Amino acid sequence: MFRVKGINILCMEDDSLVLSSVARHLRKRGYDTFEANSGSEAQRILKERPIDILIADIRMPDMGAFELISRVRAMGLRPKILILTAYEESDYFIEAIRSKVDGFILKPLNFAAMDMHVDALSNEVYHERELKEVSLQRDRVLDSIKEGVLCLNTKGQITYANSQALKLLGSSLEELYGKTPQHYFTLENTEGKGMGELLERVLCGESTLQEGSGTLHKKERFLAHVEFTLSPIVDKGRILGAVAALRDATFKHEKEKELKLLSLLVEQSPGNILLTDIDGKILYVNRGFEELTGFDKEEVVGFTPRILKSQYHSMEFYQQMWKMVKEEGRVWIGEVKNHRKNGEDYWVYLTIYPIKDEKGNITHFAGIGKDITDKKAYEEYQRECEVKIESAVLAETAKNLERDRILFEKRRLEDMGNLLKDISHHWRQPLTAISILVQNLKEFKEHEGFDEEEFASTVEKVLSQVEVMSKSLDGFRNFFKSHEAPVCFRVKKIIEEISFMLLGEMQTHQITLEIHEESPLELCGPSAGFKQVLLSLIKNSVESIIKRREQKKIKGKISLHLRQEGGQSLIQIHDNGIGIKEEERAKLFDPYFSTKTEKHGRGMGLYIGRSILRQGFEGEILCESPKEGEEGAIFTIKIPADFPL
């Protein structure tokens, strides 16, 4: 159906009768019509009014239709054009084709034929207006988002950039048009792949998404650190191009460098350091802690420092310690006797202090310890010597003991001096760094002419990351609970919680996790123990895939199948990692047997997991051989479907 409302038509004809007849007919049909009896008059109207359709006589006294068309085009106007003529010579048709007219109306005039042409062109005008409005709306939407957006054709050339992308690249669309992203990008963390190769993967259909990070440059000048995604533009299965989304990560990049430096400072500190949440669950220990206690980080995270507790101190001793730190928010300093993993005792000079947020609320606790086992041994030896002195009857013996006491006292003083020096050195550096960071942030906020929108955008991104970290910490907080009461829980939900905790590592190594729930599984028992078992198995799969990727670049995949079968609830975990050798499979669940190096495993994970399943669910865990043609490893958990709560 044709549409006439809002369509402006200019009629140009030197015959006043024909001109008025055509104009009157079009007005009756609802068109807004203007009249010109000369080419110059038509040109004037075209300058003053938005004309959608021009009906022009091919011959006019002062200016013919083709000359008018040429002038109109030079003015940048693009109305639809109908030629009104009584001439049928081929020369005019050739000239009309060159001028790109939209149709002919032959004299003597036939209103029906004219209406057909005019109605068709009016529909085209409406369609072009709608497309233009859609295009403008698209630009408004794309300019409103906070990411830079680039549209690329099938050759990888830039055809569109929103305002954020233009700002990031410091260029206009005219400068960018036709160029490829390789002119501006230097990539990082893309396995040695260049931007051209990543883009080629997307454009050829090999990949639906490519992610990475890198730096933007313009004429060898650094612009920004960015994170980006590349994805194809597809219409009915055909790839029309690609879209690149750019996120300014300069602030994040610099903060990550600072955090990495602070992390190295803490990790390489000779003192033993641990961090707990508000409930005392261990979140982090450094290398010094591992060397002193004999426990690996994986063995203590999620537990409380009670795993180090000896029977030397009374319950009141620990209650007073935590009252001072947790209830009063003060620093506790003292000497503590603990147990190493191998059962040996050791002494630490320990400082425990609360970590507070900007509102003064305690969020974490930190402990820094110095090994003073030798110092305590000396003190014990000194006490033994004092007993000998008291019981000695010979002056020579007393003399020798006094000499020994002086020597040990000297050593004790030296140890105390070194201890104070270490504490001073290792506390001053982090405190200075934190002070500088806080002052820099304050100056950055108060800088004259600071771009508030950029600051707000940066804060929003930082808060987004803090939220993800907070969720991860919440997961760890409730993950390992001692003396947990049995509850009923959905297995799929447990898996989803674990996959969220491991999401960052899996994305980094391009590993996907799929859940195939053939029938809903609900179990009753200690859910925290079950989580521990699943986490251990999925984590093993991730590490196995990473190890295989070191040998061959593959896309990692972990599949979990949940179903009921033969009166049992089955959870099967299948990965395409490095696999398990046949001779290793028989020893897999033995304590202290591991297929990993000592640094990465103590051989207790599967042994503990099987114990949890047997004691908490009367279940079993098996390692199966993959079918012929399949790779990786398969672990199957079997639990009686009617296991009582």
Stockholm file with secondary structure:
# STOCKHOLM 1.0

chainA/1-645         MFRVKGINILCMEDDSLVLSSVARHLRKRGYDTFEANSGSEAQRILKERPIDILIADIRMPDMGAFELISRVRAMGLRPKILILTAYEESDYFIEAIRSKVDGFILKPLNFAAMDMHVDALSNEVYHERELKEVSLQRDRVLDSIKEGVLCLNTKGQITYANSQALKLLGSSLEELYGKTPQHYFTLENTEGKGMGELLERVLCGESTLQEGSGTLHKKERFLAHVEFTLSPIVDKGRILGAVAALRDATFKHEKEKELKLLSLLVEQSPGNILLTDIDGKILYVNRGFEELTGFDKEEVVGFTPRILKSQYHSMEFYQQMWKMVKEEGRVWIGEVKNHRKNGEDYWVYLTIYPIKDEKGNITHFAGIGKDITDKKAYEEYQRECEVKIESAVLAETAKNLERDRILFEKRRLEDMGNLLKDISHHWRQPLTAISILVQNLKEFKEHEGFDEEEFASTVEKVLSQVEVMSKSLDGFRNFFKSHEAPVCFRVKKIIEEISFMLLGEMQTHQITLEIHEESPLELCGPSAGFKQVLLSLIKNSVESIIKRREQKKIKGKISLHLRQEGGQSLIQIHDNGIGIKEEERAKLFDPYFSTKTEKHGRGMGLYIGRSILRQGFEGEILCESPKEGEEGAIFTIKIPADFPL
#=GR chainA/1-645 SS CCCCTTCEEEEECSCHHHHHHHHHHHHHTTCEEEEESSHHHHHHHHHHSCCSEEEEESCCSSCCHHHHHHHHHHTTCCCEEEEEESCCCHHHHHHHHHTTCCEEEESSCCHHHHHHHHHHHHHHHHHHHHHHHHHHHHHHHHHHSSSEEEEECTTSCEEEECHHHHHHHTCCHHHHTTCCGGGTEEEESSTTCCHHHHHHHHHTTSCSCEEEEEEEEETTEEEEEEEEEEEEEEETTEEEEEEEEEEECHHHHHHHHHHHHHHHHHHTCSSEEEEEETTCCEEEECHHHHHHHCCCHHHHTTSCGGGGBCSSSCHHHHHHHHIIIIISCCCEEEEEEEECTTSCEEEEEEEEEEEECTTSCEEEEEEEEEECHHHHHHHHHHHHHHHHHHHCCCHHHHHHHHHHHHHHHHHHHHHHHHHHHHHHHHHHHHHHHHHHHHHHHHHHHHCTTCCHHHHHHHHHHHHHHHHHHHHHHHHHHTTSCTTCCCEEEEHHHHHHHHHHHTHHHHHHTTEEEEEEESSCCEEEECHHHHHHHHHHHHHHHHHHHHHHHTTSCCCEEEEEEEEEETTEEEEEEEECSSCCCHHHHTTTTSTTCCSSCTTTCCSCHHHHHHHHHHHHHSCEEEEECCCTTCCSEEEEEEEETTCCC
#=GC SS_cons         CCCCTTCEEEEECSCHHHHHHHHHHHHHTTCEEEEESSHHHHHHHHHHSCCSEEEEESCCSSCCHHHHHHHHHHTTCCCEEEEEESCCCHHHHHHHHHTTCCEEEESSCCHHHHHHHHHHHHHHHHHHHHHHHHHHHHHHHHHHSSSEEEEECTTSCEEEECHHHHHHHTCCHHHHTTCCGGGTEEEESSTTCCHHHHHHHHHTTSCSCEEEEEEEEETTEEEEEEEEEEEEEEETTEEEEEEEEEEECHHHHHHHHHHHHHHHHHHTCSSEEEEEETTCCEEEECHHHHHHHCCCHHHHTTSCGGGGBCSSSCHHHHHHHHIIIIISCCCEEEEEEEECTTSCEEEEEEEEEEEECTTSCEEEEEEEEEECHHHHHHHHHHHHHHHHHHHCCCHHHHHHHHHHHHHHHHHHHHHHHHHHHHHHHHHHHHHHHHHHHHHHHHHHHHCTTCCHHHHHHHHHHHHHHHHHHHHHHHHHHTTSCTTCCCEEEEHHHHHHHHHHHTHHHHHHTTEEEEEEESSCCEEEECHHHHHHHHHHHHHHHHHHHHHHHTTSCCCEEEEEEEEEETTEEEEEEEECSSCCCHHHHTTTTSTTCCSSCTTTCCSCHHHHHHHHHHHHHSCEEEEECCCTTCCSEEEEEEEETTCCC
//
